[in-house]
Structures are given as structure tokens and as C-alpha cells.
Amino acid sequence: MLGKKILAVIFALLILVKVAFLLANPGKWLGIAETLAGYTAEVMIGYLIALAIIGYFIFTSVDIIDVAVVMLFTGLLVGLNLIPYAASLHTTMQEVAAAGLGKAWLALTIWVAIAVAVLVRVFARAR
């Protein structure tokens, strides 16, 4: 339980720091994002490590159905955040569609694994 609380505090602090940067100095936030964009392999490794640690806490203590509902909520919140930028994201969406699974295969594999796990859990319990 303590591990989940620590992760929740980290989450809350990261959100507040990000919003503070966006309000106080959006250029600085953009500079950090651009700097990180130059280190895609390192950032991906960092994300994978974070996913493994956080995934351990989530999947050992929370039902997969609850995880799916929270992920749906988060996806809708991210979508709501991106709607005002739909026109400028059009080029990015075209690039993603053209690249197919090439660049995003790992993330898509994780999404598919979670989706299959949810379906198995829902339909295995229904019997």
C-alpha cells in the first residue's frame, strides 16, 4: 500500500510541476520537451523501467477491470486535452498512419496484451 501511495504522490507532484511550468514559463517546458526528444532511446528505456515498476504495483493489487476503466478515463482526459490542437496534430496523425506498426510496435503490443487480458477476465468470469 505504501508503494502505491508513493507512486500516487509522484504522479500528483509531476502534474503540478508540469502545470506550473506551463503557466509560468511555457518556453522552458517546450525546451525540456525538445531536449528529451533528442534522446528517444534513453527516454524509451526510462519509460519501460517506469512501466515495469508501476505495472508491478498495479497488476498485483488492482483488478484488471478496474485498470481498464481507469485507462479509459485517462484516454478520454488526454483526448479532451488534445481536441483544441486537432488541426496541428493532423500532420502527426498522418505520419503515424504512414509508419504503421514500425515505430510503435512495443506500445501497441502492451495495449493489445492489456485488452486481451481484460477480455479474458470478463468472459472467463461470465461462465
C-alpha positions in Angstrom: 0.0 0.0 0.0 2.9 2.4 0.8 4.3 1.8 -2.7 1.1 2.8 -4.3 0.8 5.9 -2.2 4.4 6.9 -3.1 3.6 6.5 -6.8 0.4 8.5 -6.4 2.3 11.3 -4.7 4.9 11.3 -7.5 2.1 11.4 -10.1 0.4 14.4 -8.3 3.7 16.3 -8.0 4.7 15.7 -11.7 1.3 17.0 -12.8 1.6 20.1 -10.5 5.1 20.8 -11.7 4.1 20.5 -15.3 1.1 22.8 -14.9 3.3 25.3 -13.0 5.9 25.2 -15.8 3.2 25.7 -18.4 1.7 28.7 -16.6 5.0 30.3 -15.5 7.3 29.6 -18.5 5.8 27.6 -21.4 9.1 28.2 -23.4 11.1 26.4 -20.7 8.7 23.4 -20.8 9.0 23.3 -24.6 12.8 23.4 -24.3 12.8 20.5 -21.9 10.5 18.5 -24.2 12.7 19.3 -27.2 15.8 18.3 -25.3 14.2 14.9 -24.4 13.2 14.4 -28.0 16.8 14.1 -28.9 17.3 11.1 -26.6 14.5 8.8 -27.8 16.3 5.6 -26.9 17.1 6.7 -23.4 13.6 8.1 -22.8 12.1 4.9 -24.1 14.2 2.9 -21.6 13.2 5.2 -18.8 9.5 4.7 -19.7 9.9 0.9 -19.9 11.5 0.9 -16.4 8.7 3.1 -15.0 6.1 0.9 -16.7 7.6 -2.2 -15.2 7.7 -0.8 -11.7 4.3 0.8 -11.8 2.8 -2.1 -13.7 4.0 -4.4 -10.9 2.1 -2.4 -8.3 -1.0 -2.1 -10.4 -1.3 -5.6 -11.6 -0.5 -7.2 -8.3 -3.0 -5.1 -6.3 -5.8 -3.9 -8.6 -8.2 -5.9 -10.7 -7.6 -5.7 -14.5 -11.2 -4.5 -15.0 -10.5 -1.5 -12.7 -7.3 -0.8 -14.6 -9.2 -0.8 -17.9 -11.8 1.6 -16.6 -9.0 4.0 -15.3 -7.2 3.7 -18.7 -10.4 4.6 -20.5 -10.9 7.6 -18.2 -7.3 8.7 -18.8 -7.6 8.2 -22.6 -10.7 10.4 -22.6 -8.9 13.0 -20.5 -5.9 13.0 -22.9 -8.3 13.3 -25.8 -10.1 16.2 -24.2 -6.7 17.9 -23.7 -5.7 17.4 -27.4 -9.0 18.4 -29.1 -8.1 22.1 -29.2 -4.9 21.1 -31.1 -6.6 18.8 -33.6 -5.6 20.9 -36.7 -1.9 20.9 -35.8 -2.0 17.2 -34.9 -3.2 16.3 -38.3 0.3 16.0 -39.7 1.3 13.8 -36.8 -1.7 11.6 -37.3 -0.7 11.2 -41.0 2.8 10.3 -40.0 1.6 7.7 -37.5 -0.8 6.2 -40.1 2.0 6.1 -42.7 4.5 4.5 -40.3 2.1 1.8 -39.2 3.4 -0.5 -36.5 7.0 0.2 -37.3 7.8 2.8 -34.6 5.0 2.0 -32.1 5.1 -1.8 -32.1 6.1 -2.2 -28.4 3.5 0.2 -27.0 0.8 -1.4 -29.3 1.8 -4.9 -28.1 1.4 -3.8 -24.5 -2.1 -2.2 -25.3 -3.1 -5.4 -27.0 -1.9 -7.6 -24.1 -3.9 -5.5 -21.7 -7.0 -5.6 -23.9 -6.8 -9.4 -24.3 -6.3 -9.8 -20.5 -9.4 -7.7 -19.9 -11.5 -9.7 -22.3 -10.3 -13.0 -20.8 -11.1 -11.7 -17.3 -14.6 -10.5 -18.3 -15.6 -13.5 -20.3 -13.9 -16.2 -18.1 -15.9 -14.9 -15.1 -19.1 -14.9 -17.1 -19.1 -18.7 -17.3 
